[in-house]
Amino acid sequence: MYRINVLKTLTFLFFAITVSVNAANNPDEAIPAEQESPVQNLKTEIKEYINHHLLDSYDFTLYSYTNDAGEHKYISAPLPVILIDSGLKVFSSSKFHHGETVAEVDGQFYALYHNKIYKTDALGTINHNEENHATNEKPLDFSITKNVVFIILVGLFMLLIFSRMANSYKNNPMPKGIGRIFEPLILFIRNDIAIPNIGEKHYRKYMSYLLTVFFFIWIINLLGLTPLGVNVTNNIAVTLALALVTYFITTFSGNKNYWKHIFWMPGVPWPMKIILAPIELLGTVIKPFSLMIRLYANITAGHIVLMSIIGLMFIFKNWIGSPLSFGLAFALSLLELLVAALQAYIFTMLSALYFGSAVEEHDHH
Amino acid sequence: MDKLIEQFSLGLFFWQLILFVALVLLLKKFAWKPILNAVNDREEGILKALESAENARKEMQNLTADNERILKEARIERDAMLKEAREMKDSIISEAKGEAHAQATKVIEQAKATIESEKHAAIAEIKNQVAELSLEIAEKVMRNELSDKNKQIKLVEDMLKEVKL
């Protein structure tokens, strides 16, 4: 567990080399002797670790390790848990002890199971159905989880950076400092995404959303590539929220033409119009749905593949395989850097396209 | 899909939606509007500056063209004036010549006429004097001649001889 956790830092180029050399030098240290198939066990452990990484968590854990006495030690900070379960319940996630104990709050017992909070009894019993899913009742959970913390941090970071950039324009017509990097990007979104897709007439009112969504997704994707273990955009809830905003903006800015093209497609015979109406109506939902899935799947896949390749190092455990998978992980990290920006671009681009279709004026019909 | 639904976290969705919408609104007020306005203003300023530079260039061209035109006109005018002056000079000279000639002719004519008349007068006077003189001479001769009888006869004879019948 310790080495895999630490090896998250592999995505950091310089740390990576030294750590992997250390790991390769002490191959057998942490493998318990009584296990029959250490490799099989390691594979399971890696898989579990990856699955765990993809989930949200109630505390902010940098890494954990098992000390000489066999205890799990976590280098982490607890975060507030907010539950609505016969009244508002707020407590620190340290009560769960990283899922090892049951938290008792106002006479109610809560347990962490697969990174979800379930109501339970004092012993922490979790009932399972035949599909091995927990059947315990789930309280309404509005906890400030690790992902929420990073959403807030990225929001604050963006506010700080961009309001400073806005201020720098007050005295000087040219951008200063960080604005020199961001201004070309802002102009790119305006000139190459917003104006061509939405049109010169309407693009202004969508700029705030497009710019925010682009920088938000990009920055948070980049954070996901750091060894902090952040993975905000591979939560379907996050991408759903983003896609939903796009959907609502599209729907509420749809003009007469937009709705006419959905319910009574001009220029086709009337039986076709009746067939097309439900398809078009469904299309309005499918478009943002594809946004949601695309972002979620791309980032999740990137994380899984990258972590699997890093995990391969511990399965190979030799001087050929481990450097090879290190090289592969390095190359993939570079690719993920591209994907981080590309997904932000695609989300912004397609949102702009949908807004454009909503406000388009069909003069040519 | 099952796993996706199971993993779906309402809390995260709620926070993401609230925080993201708040972020859009805050950034709109504090960042995007001022930034986009500044960029737009700058772009318009650049366009305007380019336009005014172009206008100034055109004006300069016009000015140069004007100058050249004025210069050309001045040159043409000067040439015309020179030509006129030359013509005037020529005409004055020729006029003066003609007048002088006419005057001279007139003077000569007058002189001629005066000379003629003087000559006539002189001739007339000479004639008169000659006639008087002749008469006097004739008188004297006659007297002289007629004082002698012979001579008178001789004269008559001479005269008669002269007269040829």
Interface residues (C-beta under 8 A of the other chain):
Chain A: L55 D56 I82 K116 H133 L140 D141 F142 S143 I144 T145 N147 V148 I151 I152 G155 M158 L159 F162 S163 M165 A166 N167 Y169 K170 P173 M174 E183 I186 L187 R190 R204 M207 S208 Y209 L211 T212 V213 F216 N235 I236 A237 V238 L240 A241 L242 L244 V245
Chain B: L4 E6 Q7 F8 S9 L10 G11 L12 F13 F14 W15 Q16 L17 L19 F20 V21 A22 L23 V24 L25 L26 L27 K28 F30 A31 W32 K33 P34 I35 L36 A38 V39 D41 R42 G45
